[in-house]
């Protein structure tokens, strides 16, 4: 049941993305042949006055078929008096392309604001919630429940500033930790290691929630949305630089597994909000087939002051689709092969 809820939640995020394209096209008077929820064979459909709405067999994903985006599209019924994608100005086409990602970011903002409004503002506590196996903290014997009082003799008042940033600033040099365990104070020395986006010792911290006002919840929701955008951009940058390995990627199966392991509540909503941000940002990456790829072609058109030939655009998109399918199959295989290991980590 939890996996089904996770699947529906992810599908909802994708449908919201497609709604962005749909509404932007409608706003500009561009026709939409079809709005599909799910992928695969059609199992139910309803013909609207201007658009065919379909539900498809596999409840993941969806798409909109904007009139004129594919040069082989059949013309719109003249009676509905709607235009084609490539008859729009470049700014109009850009609006249709970015609208999906904008909707994802708006959704994330709403979800984050809801989480803050219901649960309050999360504040990291200097108490170890988990220790990563094989990392420096594990090597020196740190345990769940340890409270970090000082780092290199400096008192801890803010986890991010006084622990995380000091460890990252160590550049791999020895760090002296003063911890409290079962009423006893201990001194532990450890050497942070570089992992992904900085130096770490391999601990995560507990969280307490402080009550907040509705206005503050909205402000924190916007801040968290911005932070998630930066995190996604950093992850893409690290992936391109090969600082993050391909094996660290997680596809739809892995995402459903992780999200499905969460109890119903604000934590699940927060994870869905982060997925929404990731989807929105990733779709703007300038790669053929993605919205960002179409934007790149639009930029080339603006520089040349004329559109690339339909044949070349089709070839570029087909090549991008082929690469994307290969990557998706590799990630899918990895997700399935790591299912048991991930299940053990989530217990």
Wavefront OBJ file of the C-alpha trace (Angstrom):
o trace
v 0.000 0.000 0.000
v 2.823 2.418 0.859
v 4.511 1.732 -2.496
v 1.213 2.347 -4.282
v 0.809 5.669 -2.480
v 4.394 6.568 -3.413
v 3.726 5.674 -7.056
v 0.574 7.785 -7.114
v 2.420 10.682 -5.467
v 5.190 10.625 -8.077
v 2.619 10.320 -10.867
v 0.814 13.359 -9.428
v 4.057 15.355 -9.646
v 4.479 14.401 -13.305
v 0.845 15.232 -14.113
v 1.307 18.671 -12.509
v 4.339 19.158 -14.779
v 2.267 18.329 -17.858
v -0.532 20.607 -16.642
v 1.952 23.472 -16.804
v 2.556 22.837 -20.503
v -1.179 22.359 -21.058
v -2.259 25.592 -19.361
v 0.497 27.649 -21.024
v -0.493 26.336 -24.463
v -4.144 27.086 -23.786
v -3.298 30.569 -22.506
v -1.457 31.347 -25.754
v -4.176 29.882 -27.916
v -2.136 26.843 -28.987
v -4.104 23.639 -29.443
v -3.520 20.458 -27.440
v -4.385 17.206 -29.197
v -4.162 14.999 -26.109
v -3.602 15.151 -22.360
v -2.541 11.689 -21.146
v -2.189 10.414 -17.583
v 0.016 7.329 -17.431
v 1.839 5.551 -20.239
v 1.098 2.602 -22.512
v -2.235 1.504 -24.000
v -5.296 3.692 -23.454
v -7.742 2.183 -20.958
v -10.150 5.113 -20.700
v -10.685 8.316 -22.617
v -12.950 11.314 -22.791
v -13.224 13.704 -25.703
v -13.374 17.326 -24.628
v -14.351 20.132 -26.938
v -10.717 20.861 -27.760
v -8.635 18.021 -26.265
v -8.721 14.238 -25.895
v -8.144 13.215 -22.250
v -6.793 9.682 -21.798
v -5.887 7.355 -18.935
v -3.273 4.776 -19.830
v -2.418 1.367 -18.455
v 0.804 2.081 -16.557
v 0.265 4.677 -13.787
v 3.584 6.438 -14.117
v 4.224 9.550 -16.162
v 2.050 11.293 -18.666
v 2.303 13.715 -21.556
v 0.579 16.431 -23.533
v 0.574 16.498 -27.319
v 0.805 20.183 -28.200
v -0.415 20.960 -31.705
v 2.405 21.562 -34.136
v 5.370 20.483 -31.951
v 5.716 17.446 -34.179
v 5.775 18.493 -37.823
v 3.903 15.322 -38.707
v 0.960 16.417 -36.504
v -2.433 16.406 -38.069
v -3.863 19.950 -38.327
v -6.258 21.168 -35.657
v -9.937 21.161 -36.413
v -10.564 24.593 -37.908
v -13.760 24.897 -35.850
v -11.827 25.224 -32.572
v -9.821 28.176 -33.906
v -6.520 27.247 -32.192
v -2.963 27.729 -33.366
v 0.159 25.616 -33.721
v 3.257 25.621 -31.527
v 5.669 26.833 -34.212
v 3.332 29.641 -35.222
v 3.982 31.231 -31.832
v 6.687 33.793 -31.148
v 9.915 32.505 -29.620
v 8.883 33.943 -26.252
v 5.546 32.150 -26.492
v 7.195 28.848 -27.287
v 9.687 29.346 -24.444
v 6.793 29.969 -22.045
v 5.130 26.704 -23.039
v 8.414 24.826 -22.591
v 9.297 26.205 -19.151
v 5.740 26.118 -17.780
v 6.010 22.459 -16.743
v 9.083 23.054 -14.600
v 7.572 26.237 -13.155
v 4.538 24.215 -12.052
v 6.835 21.686 -10.362
v 8.551 24.450 -8.409
v 5.202 25.996 -7.445
v 3.997 22.587 -6.265
v 7.171 22.105 -4.220
v 6.732 25.546 -2.643
v 3.135 24.713 -1.666
v 4.124 21.310 -0.237
v 7.092 22.685 1.714
v 4.925 25.510 3.106
v 2.317 22.926 4.131
v 4.959 20.846 5.902
v 6.260 23.858 7.827
v 2.735 25.010 8.663
v 1.674 21.623 10.034
v 4.866 20.336 11.685
v 6.721 23.551 12.408
v 10.249 24.498 11.437
v 12.763 21.619 11.656
v 15.857 22.466 13.684
v 18.867 20.163 13.628
v 19.982 18.988 17.065
v 23.638 18.163 17.857
v 22.585 14.603 18.684
v 23.734 11.746 16.448
v 20.749 10.018 14.844
v 22.712 7.563 12.669
v 26.315 6.589 11.952
v 27.353 5.492 8.457
v 29.195 2.187 8.387
v 32.864 2.445 7.456
v 32.991 6.242 7.796
v 35.351 8.010 10.267
v 32.653 8.420 12.936
v 32.057 4.668 12.852
v 35.787 3.970 13.032
v 36.239 5.990 16.235
v 33.159 4.408 17.839
v 30.585 7.194 17.758
v 27.115 5.949 18.629
v 23.508 6.938 18.092
v 22.501 9.291 20.893
v 25.923 10.922 21.296
v 25.599 14.686 21.809
v 28.373 16.782 20.260
v 29.240 19.591 22.662
v 32.346 21.086 21.013
v 34.313 20.907 17.757
v 38.024 21.725 18.167
v 37.244 23.295 21.530
v 34.534 25.611 20.188
v 31.056 25.228 21.656
v 28.233 24.024 19.411
v 25.174 26.283 19.249
v 24.168 25.706 15.611
v 24.623 22.274 14.014
v 25.125 23.532 10.469
v 27.550 26.329 11.335
v 29.403 24.792 14.268
v 29.625 21.130 13.206
v 28.911 20.565 9.514
v 30.703 23.652 8.166
v 33.680 23.278 10.525
v 34.147 19.670 9.449
v 33.896 20.670 5.797
v 36.425 23.450 6.385
v 38.883 20.985 7.933
v 40.091 19.895 4.462
v 40.670 16.419 5.823
v 42.737 17.464 8.861
v 42.147 15.928 12.289
v 39.105 17.247 14.148
v 38.649 16.973 17.928
v 35.086 16.296 19.062
v 33.809 16.692 22.615
v 30.787 14.442 23.052
v 28.417 13.559 25.868
v 27.298 9.944 26.214
v 25.155 8.664 29.089
v 26.171 11.604 31.265
v 29.895 11.167 30.574
v 32.008 13.562 28.522
v 34.470 12.038 26.045
v 37.071 13.416 23.630
v 37.262 11.782 20.209
v 39.642 12.625 17.389
v 38.695 11.857 13.798
v 39.870 12.666 10.277
v 37.031 13.680 7.891
v 37.033 12.160 4.411
v 35.931 13.744 1.156
v 32.562 12.395 0.092
v 30.484 13.883 -2.730
v 30.043 17.553 -1.902
v 32.611 18.028 0.881
v 34.394 16.562 3.875
v 32.303 14.411 6.213
v 32.640 12.054 9.149
v 29.490 10.060 8.400
v 26.824 11.060 10.915
v 23.296 12.390 10.592
v 21.594 14.481 13.232
v 18.258 14.409 15.006
v 15.594 17.021 14.350
v 13.213 18.917 16.632
v 10.329 21.005 15.342
v 9.606 24.544 16.481
v 6.072 25.978 16.087
v 5.802 28.629 13.392
v 3.294 31.137 12.018
v 1.530 30.777 8.638
v 3.559 33.677 7.207
v 6.786 32.177 8.483
v 5.765 28.793 7.029
v 5.368 30.402 3.594
v 8.745 32.159 3.892
v 10.444 28.930 4.983
v 8.668 27.064 2.173
v 10.136 29.486 -0.368
v 13.574 29.227 1.233
v 13.463 25.431 1.197
v 12.382 25.432 -2.455
v 15.354 27.621 -3.338
v 17.693 25.404 -1.317
v 16.390 22.286 -3.093
v 16.970 23.934 -6.488
v 20.607 24.646 -5.550
v 21.033 21.080 -4.251
v 19.701 19.627 -7.510
v 21.962 21.875 -9.599
v 24.956 20.877 -7.451
v 24.117 17.196 -7.886
v 23.955 17.578 -11.684
v 27.270 19.454 -11.638
v 28.915 16.728 -9.521
v 27.516 14.043 -11.813
v 28.949 15.761 -14.893
v 32.294 16.166 -13.115
v 32.058 12.476 -12.139
v 32.443 13.375 -8.461
v 29.175 11.534 -7.941
v 29.219 8.064 -9.484
v 26.550 6.607 -11.755
v 25.923 3.942 -9.100
v 24.683 6.718 -6.785
v 21.779 7.511 -9.122
v 18.289 6.355 -8.256
v 15.550 5.770 -10.821
v 11.761 5.440 -10.557
v 11.889 2.004 -8.904
v 14.350 3.159 -6.253
v 12.419 6.379 -5.653
v 9.166 4.446 -5.169
v 10.965 2.120 -2.747
v 12.407 4.982 -0.678
v 9.234 7.079 -0.690
v 7.106 4.010 0.021
v 9.189 3.261 3.117
v 8.093 6.533 4.711
v 5.140 6.721 7.034
v 2.221 8.806 5.859
v 2.803 12.319 7.119
v 4.793 15.478 6.597
v 8.090 13.668 5.936
v 6.543 11.894 2.951
v 5.146 15.221 1.703
v 8.594 16.846 2.049
v 10.230 14.049 0.021
v 7.625 14.454 -2.723
v 8.343 18.200 -2.731
v 12.056 17.520 -3.243
v 11.262 15.089 -6.070
v 9.094 17.774 -7.666
v 12.008 20.234 -7.559
v 14.388 17.648 -9.011
v 11.982 16.874 -11.859
v 11.469 20.549 -12.641
v 15.169 21.414 -12.659
v 16.275 18.270 -14.512
v 13.762 18.875 -17.300
v 15.410 22.229 -18.022
v 18.790 20.561 -18.561
v 19.837 21.332 -22.182
v 19.645 17.773 -23.447
v 17.667 16.724 -26.555
v 14.090 15.521 -25.876
v 13.946 17.288 -22.498
v 12.298 20.705 -22.256
v 15.777 22.195 -21.857
v 16.799 20.583 -25.131
v 13.904 22.260 -26.917
v 14.921 25.550 -25.281
v 18.468 25.031 -26.573
v 17.136 24.575 -30.115
v 15.068 27.714 -29.599
v 18.221 29.592 -28.576
v 20.052 28.346 -31.671
v 17.097 29.526 -33.747
v 17.315 32.972 -32.134
v 21.049 33.221 -32.929
v 20.599 32.051 -36.532
v 17.361 34.016 -36.857
v 15.792 30.963 -38.442
v 14.712 27.548 -37.255
v 16.787 24.417 -37.850
v 15.233 22.184 -40.457
v 12.524 19.859 -39.141
v 14.603 16.874 -40.274
v 17.624 17.951 -38.182
v 15.488 18.708 -35.144
v 13.901 15.285 -35.444
v 17.298 13.590 -35.750
v 18.665 15.454 -32.715
v 15.634 14.527 -30.622
v 15.754 10.897 -31.761
v 19.426 10.667 -30.801
v 18.665 12.221 -27.425
v 15.785 9.827 -26.884
v 18.019 6.843 -27.688
v 20.647 7.967 -25.166
v 18.003 8.725 -22.547
v 16.390 5.299 -22.974
v 19.756 3.565 -22.544
v 20.455 5.542 -19.363
v 16.946 4.823 -18.043
v 17.366 1.091 -18.680
v 20.736 1.106 -16.910
v 19.274 2.963 -13.923
v 16.279 0.600 -13.881
v 18.569 -2.441 -13.834
v 20.606 -0.837 -11.038
v 17.448 -0.052 -9.034
v 16.276 -3.650 -9.250
v 19.708 -5.130 -8.429
v 20.031 -2.863 -5.363
v 16.483 -3.473 -4.081
v 17.495 -5.866 -1.278
v 20.449 -3.773 -0.129
v 18.324 -0.626 -0.121
v 15.548 -2.428 1.782
v 18.056 -3.357 4.508
v 19.213 0.267 4.757
v 15.620 1.527 5.052
v 14.699 -0.808 7.900
l 1 2 3 4 5 6 7 8 9 10 11 12 13 14 15 16 17 18 19 20 21 22 23 24 25 26 27 28 29 30 31 32 33 34 35 36 37 38 39 40 41 42 43 44 45 46 47 48 49 50 51 52 53 54 55 56 57 58 59 60 61 62 63 64 65 66 67 68 69 70 71 72 73 74 75 76 77 78 79 80 81 82 83 84 85 86 87 88 89 90 91 92 93 94 95 96 97 98 99 100 101 102 103 104 105 106 107 108 109 110 111 112 113 114 115 116 117 118 119 120 121 122 123 124 125 126 127 128 129 130 131 132 133 134 135 136 137 138 139 140 141 142 143 144 145 146 147 148 149 150 151 152 153 154 155 156 157 158 159 160 161 162 163 164 165 166 167 168 169 170 171 172 173 174 175 176 177 178 179 180 181 182 183 184 185 186 187 188 189 190 191 192 193 194 195 196 197 198 199 200 201 202 203 204 205 206 207 208 209 210 211 212 213 214 215 216 217 218 219 220 221 222 223 224 225 226 227 228 229 230 231 232 233 234 235 236 237 238 239 240 241 242 243 244 245 246 247 248 249 250 251 252 253 254 255 256 257 258 259 260 261 262 263 264 265 266 267 268 269 270 271 272 273 274 275 276 277 278 279 280 281 282 283 284 285 286 287 288 289 290 291 292 293 294 295 296 297 298 299 300 301 302 303 304 305 306 307 308 309 310 311 312 313 314 315 316 317 318 319 320 321 322 323 324 325 326 327 328 329 330 331 332 333 334 335 336 337 338 339 340 341 342 343 344 345 346 347
